[in-house]
């Protein structure tokens, strides 16, 4: 994504290329950074928009499956 582009919609799954391709949900803008959080909840982190790309369909599926598994174990609501 280009840094000049508008931020994505809240909840969009993105990949943080600066953190080993960690997948996170877009939560909002924090100054010059974007806030992401793990799909199943957890601590948000900030990333420069230039280190973010849209999640591929397989990455989205993996993140959703991980969240569903965590939910079935009672780890998230």
C-alpha positions in Angstrom: 0.0 0.0 0.0 1.2 3.5 -0.6 1.5 5.8 2.3 -0.6 8.5 0.5 -3.5 6.1 0.2 -6.5 6.4 2.5 -6.6 4.0 5.4 -8.6 0.8 5.0 -11.9 0.1 6.6 -11.8 -0.9 10.2 -11.6 -4.7 10.4 -9.8 -5.1 7.2 -7.1 -7.9 7.4 -3.6 -6.6 6.7 -0.2 -8.1 6.8 2.6 -6.3 8.7 5.7 -7.1 6.5 8.0 -5.6 9.1 6.9 -8.2 11.7 7.3 -11.6 9.9 4.2 -11.1 7.9 2.0 -11.0 11.0 -1.7 -10.7 10.1 -3.8 -8.1 11.9 -7.1 -6.3 11.7 -6.9 -2.6 10.9 -8.2 -0.7 14.0 -7.5 3.0 13.1 -4.9 5.7 12.6 -2.5 6.7 15.4 -0.6 9.8 14.2 1.6 8.6 11.3 1.0 4.9 12.1 -1.8 2.5 11.6 -3.0 0.4 14.6 -3.5 -3.4 14.0 -4.5 -6.1 16.4 -4.6 -9.9 16.2 -7.7 -11.3 14.6 -8.7 -13.1 17.8 -8.2 -10.0 19.9 -5.2 -9.0 22.0 -2.8 -6.2 22.2 -2.7 -3.7 19.3 0.5 -2.7 17.7 1.4 0.2 15.5 2.9 0.0 12.0 4.0 2.4 9.4 1.6 2.2 6.4 4.5 1.4 4.1 5.1 -1.9 5.9 1.5 -3.0 5.4 -0.2 -4.9 2.5 -3.6 -6.5 2.1 -3.8 -10.0 3.4 -4.0 -12.7 0.6 -7.1 -14.9 0.6 -5.1 -17.8 2.1 -3.8 -15.5 4.9 -7.3 -14.3 5.6 -8.5 -17.9 5.8 -5.7 -18.9 8.2 -6.4 -15.9 10.5 -10.2 -16.7 10.6 -9.5 -20.4 11.2 -7.1 -19.5 14.1 -9.8 -17.2 15.6 -12.5 -19.9 15.3 -10.2 -22.4 16.9 -9.4 -20.1 19.8 -13.0 -19.3 20.2 -13.9 -23.0 20.4 -11.3 -23.4 23.2 -12.9 -20.5 25.1 -9.9 -18.2 24.6 -11.8 -15.4 22.9 -15.4 -14.4 22.7 
